[in-house]
Each structure stands twice: as C-alpha cells, then as structure tokens.
Amino acid sequence: MGRRISVLIADELYEPLVEKARLAGRPPEEFASELLDDALRGPRAARPTGRAAPEEPSAAGDEDPLLALAGCIDLEIEDLADRHDEYVAATASNGGSRVGRG
C-alpha cells in the first residue's frame, strides 16, 4: 500500500519528465514515483524482486537488460556506452560508492 502526496515541480522539469515517461510507455505520475523510488532505495535492477527475469530478448533482438535504461538520464560521462562494464565493476568493487572519473 502506498501513500499519495502532491509535488509541485517546475515546468523545466515537468516537460522532460513527461517525455521520458512517454518513451518508457508509462504515465508521468508512475514514472516519477519510480524515479523517486530509485533515488531513495537504489535502482530496481539491483534489488531482488522475487520475480524471474524475462527469458526472451526484447522485440529489437537486444539481449542486454540494461538497454531499456539507455537515454533515461543525462550524465557527464561521455564514454559510458563504451566502458559501462568497467564503471559497474569499479563501483561494485568500491562497495557501491560512486567511482570518480580519472
């Protein structure tokens, strides 16, 4: 069960939220709730869900489960697409702390 809250956000945040939600195929309210959940408890992909992961690749034929997250956030890391495995491994070996860019 959840609780309902009202949040006033600036227009410059609302428009990108609506667009990202549209791209994800979700209502903006649900998408915003998921973003808040990820910000407070960490990404859902890193949490146990009790559900089995989908066994079939996406319609595009991609088998990378993280591909669905591509373009969801803006980062200053320009080589993330090429070096994401290195960043994930470095973060994991650092106890989950952010890894600085050298």
N, C-alpha and C positions, 0 to 999 in steps of 0.2 A: 504494500500500500504506500502511496506517496502523498505528499502534501503539495498543495497548489500555492504558488507565490506569483506576484506580479513584479516584473523587472522593466524599468524604463531604460531603453538603450538609445544611443544617438543614431541619427539617420545614417551616418557614415559607417556604422556597424550593422545596422539592420539590412541594408541593401546587399552587402556581401553574404550575410547570414542567409537571406532568402535565396540567393543564387547558389550557395554551397548546398543548401537543403534541397533545392530543385535538382541539382546534379546528383545528389545522393538518393533522390526519389523519396524524400521524407518531408513531412510537414515541418515548417520552421520551428515550431514550438518543441516538437520531439527532437529535432536535430540540436537545438540549443540545449535541451536537457541532457542529451548525450555528451555534448561538448563540456558542459559543466561537470558531469559525472567523470569524464576522462581527466579533467583538470584537477579534481579533488581526490580521485582514487586511482589514477593511472589509466592508461589505455585499456579498453576492454580486451583487446587481443592478448594482453599479458596476464589477465585474470582468468582463473578457472571458471567455466560456465556451467559445467555439468552436462553440456550438450556435445555431441560428436561434431567434429569439424566436417564441412561438406566434402564429399569424396569426389565430386565431379568438378572439372575445371569450369571457369566462367564461360559464358557464351562466346567470348572473344578467343577462347582457347588458352588463355593465360593461366598458369598453374601457381603463380606467386600470390599467396593470400593477402600480402600487403599492397598489391597493386591497386586494390579498391580505395586505398587511402591516398593515392597519388593526387597531388594538387589540392588536398584538403586544407593545408596550412601554408603560410608563407614563411620561409626561413632564409637566413643569410648564408646558409651553407650551399655553395654553388655546385659542389661535386657530390651531393648526396645520392643522386641516382647511380653514379658510378661506384661509390665507395660505401653504400649503406651497410653492407655486411661488416665492414671494418668498424664503422661507428657503433653498430649494435654490439659487436663483440667487445669493443673497448668500454662501452657503457656497462655491459654485463660484468666484465672483469673489475670494474670500478665500483661494484656494489650498487649499481643503478644510478649513480651520480652522473651528472652531465659531464661530457668529455669536452675539454677545450680544444679549439682548433689551433693547430700549430702553425 
